[in-house]
Amino acid sequence: MISLMTRPDMENYLTQFESLLQHDVYGLLQEQKEQILCNILDALHKHHEQHCEAYGRIVNDENDSFNMLSDFPYLAVRLFKQLDLRSIDKQDVYRVLQSSGTTSQQPARVYLDKVTSARQSKVLVKILQDSIGKQRLPMLIIDSPSVLKDKAKFSARGAGIQGLSFFGRDHTYALDDNMQPNWPVIDAFHDKYAGQPVLMFGFTYMVWLYFVQQLSSSQRTLHFDKGILLHSGGWKKLEQAKVDNDSFKATLLKTTGISRCFNFYGMAEQVGSVFVECAHGHLHAPVFADVIVRDPFTLACSPNGELGLLQVLSAVPSSYPGHSILTEDLGTLLGVDDCPCGRKGKYFSVQGRLPKTEVRGCSDTHKG
Ligand SMILES: [Zn+2]
């Protein structure tokens, strides 16, 4: 704490972040939210500029006054694979999150200290409780228990499961080590909790391929009509199978009885501040985060309804400069403050990934 107190930007950030926690997760109109987030991101930007050399170099000739969220510089997400981006000393690293890289690529590395890690959990809890309630429900995890075994390489998948475990009890893994449904375990969970509120969680393609499809092909039906499914991850692997959100939900309902199904979008580089789907199928930006859609060629802000690259902003990370990231995901801004579900702020959809090209962020336009 002593070292933190000597950093005025950090102190400023912490005070403002605390006040952000007082607001309803989707309670602020975009204009109010932008003001608050601008101040927070300004403090984070200055903090990272001072404490992460690589970040400082990348943004060094950026204009330093930011009146709007879209004024902030952003890092292309692949930089987390190429550089060691951290704003803390080595001895303060509490955990390194790794996203699964391909063989030709280094995995992304996200450096967490204890305070950022705690802040991630706090924010995730606030956001998800808004959708699934405060009660800890019996939880069926659509994954294999081995995903958590390798502690040395803490994967983003493992981190996701661990983060979500907080919302459940009697954690049960539905898949075996070969990613096959563990029927005796699933049947026992069903015998115990059928007809009761339960929580299921898994990554979208795994829920579909290894659970819902398996139930369907083996003509099994579960009766979790009071159940909730939270699932995360892109649709890319499902696109070839021609599965969209509607058919996913319809087949889920048929095989498990679950009608409350929420997809959420989030980056491994911004764990905690996730964007959750509402009953109208729209992803919502919580008070802790925001989204900007940019033209893939000019990188100018795109108007509502236009497909573009997603930039995601988060008030959460202080141990690494991940507060403003240009993703390689394509999406569309659908509206602001007026979703029929009543949530304020921006809502959007994610349509997939940019084909394998390099996204040119500001890191490329400034030769440091
Ligand atoms: Zn909505």
Residues whose N, C-alpha, C, O or C-beta is under 5 A from the ligand:
A	BS01	ZN	C278 H280 H282 C339 C341 R343
